[in-house]
Amino acid sequence: MNNSYPSDNIEKIKVSVIMLTYQRAELIMESIKSLLEQSFEDYELLVIDDGSTDSTKELIENIKDTRVRYFFFEHTGKISSLRNFGLTNSKGEYIAFFDSDDLWIKDKLKKQVDILNDHPDVGITFSDIDLFNSSGTIKTGIYNSFKNEGLFYKGSIFQRLISNRMAIYPSSVLFRKSCLDKVGLMNVNLKPGESNFLIRLCYYFNAYIVYDCWTKIRKHDKNFSILFNRTSFFEEMLYTIAFFYEAGDINKKQYNESLFRLHYGLAIDYLRENNFRQSRKELLACLKINPFFYKATLRYVVSYLKLGSL
């Protein structure tokens, strides 16, 4: 491990941007460029390299900007542990996560800092997103069903998150570092740990959602595999739902609804990929919770007919 730590007498920083990376030499500089071109400038960037063997180290060390700090670790793939290193070594009043293949619009940080400055009762803010790849924009906005609330939403979103009716992309968030006093760090027993952390954060603190797209999420071949993301997310959500149920923070009805939505969402994903065997497994889990949900029954039958697009 080859890490350098800043001295304790460095003046306070407003925002710490935590960027994890692994083998992203061909993409990371575009992401960092979108940070360096931000209209808001009072930040530090912690690049935490999970053992890249490409030219990532040379690229980062050639950046002539004292706000950029580079840390190298042997490869582990433990997102939760790497994020925790960033959290404990950050100097900022506010924390942003920024994946090394995503992009920010020019005023993303400024607008989010203004939100937290103006709303002391809010712990976390995030925006809507654009999904894109090398061919262009794939999808604009993922919170369309919530936009009837207006240009923004302010309040608790815990129930939406725990019931799998909403997801938060880490690259879109800005939150107060002081929230960690209540929430704690990421659970290192969970490999990603991000969903669990953000749900815990939103259990304790109000959120401010902006429905404009301030973050661009890149989809490409070097994303973590779909299977890894899905399996890890599913296991993490099962753990999180059980955690809040056993703590008495959600009741049996909410617990069952959360499990149902989790299994049903996974079943639909498998069905769209023509993975009928796995889809039937998840649909049966849904029907054990709610045997009268006709859509699950219909799709179970459809899976045998191999009409995955229904």
N, C-alpha and C positions, 0 to 999 in steps of 0.2 A: 504494500500500500504506500503510495507516494502522495501525501496530502500536505498542504500548507494551510495554516490557520491565521486569520487576521488578528492583529493585536486588539486587546480589549478597549483601547482608547480611541478606536475609530468612531466617529460621530454617528448618531442614530440614523438609520436608513428607513425610508417610508415603506418600501416594498421589497421583499425577497422573492425572487423568481426561482423556483426549483425545477430544473430540467434533468430528467433521467435520459440516458442514451445508451445504445448498444448497436454497434456496426451501422451507424447512420451517416457515415462521412459524406455521402452524396446528397443528403437532405438537410443535415443539421445546420449548415451555414445559411440556408434560406430561412429557417425558423429563427435563428439568432438575428439575422438581418431585420426581420419584422419586429423584433424586440428593440434592437438598437435604433430603429427609426420611429419608435414610439414618441408621441408628443409629450408624454410624461417621462421625466428623466431621473427622478430620485429613487433609484432601485439598484439592487445587486442581482447578478445572475450566478447561481450555483449550478454548474454543469457536473453531474454525477455520472461518471462513466462506469458501466458494469462490465469492464474488461474487454473493451473493443480492441481488435487486432488490426483494424484498418487505419486510416490516416486521421482519425478523429482527434487524437492527442495533438498532433502537429497543427491541425487546423485551429483548434481552440487556443493553443499557446501562441499562435501568430496574431491573435486579435489584440490590437493595441487599445485596450479599454480597461482601466483599472477596476471597473465594476464587475468584470467577469472573473469568476473563481472556478478553477478546475480541480476535480477530485477523481482519482482513479482507484478502482477496486478490482480484485480478481472476480471473474464472472460467477455470479450466483443465480441470477434470474429472480431474486427475492425483491420484488417491487416495494413491499411494505418496509423492509429493512433499509433499503436505499432512500425511500421517502423520509423515513425517520431520521436518517443521518442529515438530510437536508433541513428538516424541521428543527432539529436540535442545534444545528450550526448556522441557522439563519439569523440575521441581525435586524430584519425589518419589522415594523409594526403590523404590516399586512403581509399575507403569504399568497402567492400565486403558483399553481402548477402549470407547467408548459411542456408538453411532449415534444421531442426533438424532430418530429416530422409535421407538426401542425403550424398554423400561421395565425397571427393576430392582425386585426385592422389597426390603423395608426393610432386611434384614440382609445383603444380598449382599456389600457391601464388608467388613463386620466379619468375616463367616465366612471370606472368602477371605484377608484379612489374617492371621487366626489360623492358617490353613493354612500360609501361607508363613513365618510366624513360628515355627511348631512343626516345620516340615520344611525345614531348611536345604539338604537334598539335592535339593529340588524347585525348578525354575526357573519353571514356569508352572502355574497352576491354572485350571480352568474348570468350569462346571456344565452340566447339561442345560438345555433351553429349552422354553418354550411358544411356539407359533406362534399369532398372533391377528390378527383384522381388526376392522372396525367392527361386525360381527355377533357377535363373541365369539371364544372359543378354537377354533382350527382343529385343532390337534394338540398333545398333551401328551407331550413327551419324544421324542428322536430316537435315543437310545442304548439302546433296549430290548434289543437283541441282546447288549449287554455287561453287562446288569444281573445276570446270574448270577454275576458276579465279586463281588457284594456291594453295599454302600451306596456304595462308592467304589473307584477303581482308582489305584494309585500305581506308576509305572514308566515305561519308554519306550513311546511310541506312534508312533515314527517309521515303523515298517513299516506300521502301519494307515493312516497319512496318505499315505505315498508310493504305496501301492497303491490309494488311493481307496476304502478301506473305512471311513473315518471323515472327518468334516469338523468344523471348529471355527468357530463363529460369533464374530467379533471382539468383539461386545458382551458376551460371557460371560467373557472372559479377565481374569486379573490375572497379571502376570509381573514379575520383578525387573529393574529398569533395568540392573543390573550385567551382565545377560545380553548386553546390546548390545556389551560389550567383546569377546565371542566371536562373536556372530552378525552384528554390524554393523547398518546401517539397511536400510530397504526398497530393493529394486532399482527405481530410477526409470525403467528401461527397460520395466518391466511396469506397465501402467496401474493395475490394482488393487494388485498386489504383496502383498496380505495373505496369501494362501494360501502363496506362496513363503516369506514371512517366518516364518509360524508353523511351517511344516515344517522350516525351517532351525533355528528355536529348539528344536523338539522333537527334532532330530537330536543336539544338544549336551546337552540338559537333560531330566531326568525331568519328567513331568507328574503332576498330581493331579486326577483327574476325580471330580466329585461328581454322582451321578445324580438328585439333587433338582433341580427347575426353579427357578433363581434369577434367570433372565433371560427377558424376554418380547420376542419378535421380531415386529414389526408387518409385516403384508403389506398393501400398498395401492397405489393407482394411481401414486403418485410414487416408488415404489421405482425403482431403475435398471431399465430394460427387461429382460425375460427374455432377449431375444437378446443384449443387451450383457453381462449377467452370465454367460450360458452361453459365449459366444464368448471372452470375456476369461478366464474360469476355465479353459476347455479349453486355450487357448494358454499360459496360465501353468503349468498342470500338465504339458504337454508339455515346456516349457522346464525345469521343475524335475526331472522324471524323467530327462531327458537330462543335466542338470547332475550329479546324484548318480551316474549310471551312468558318465559320463566321468571322474568323480573317483575311481571305484573303490569307492564306498560301497555300491552295490548291484550284484549280479551279473547275468548275462544273463537267468537265469530270473526274478529279481525284476523286472528291467526289462520283460520281456515281460508278466509278470503285471500290472504297473502299467499298461502301455499297453492291455492287453486290457480291464481293468476300466474304464478311462477311456472307451474307445470303446463298450463295451457299455452303460455307464450313459447315455451320450449317445444311443445308438440307442434305448433304451427310452423316454427322454424324448420323442424325436421321434415314436416310434410312438404314444405316448399322445396326442400332439397331432395325429395323423393326417397328419404330415409324412412320408409313406412314402418319398419319394425320398431325403431326408437320412438317414432311418433305415437304408435299404438300404446307403447309402454307409458308415455306421459299422459295420454288421453285416459287410460285406465286409472291413473293416479287422480286425475280430475274427477272422474265419475265416482270414485270412492268417497270423495269429499262432497260432491253434489251430483247424485245419480239422475237428477231431473234436468240437467243442462243438456238440451237437445243438440246443440251445436257440437258438443264433444262426441255424442253418440253418432251424429251424422258423419263427422270427420273420421271417426273410427271405422265406419263402414266404407267410406271413401278410400281410406288407406288400403283396403283390400282390393278395391277396384283400380288402384294406382292412378287416381285422378288428383294429383297433388295440388292442382291450381284452384280447386273449388274453395 
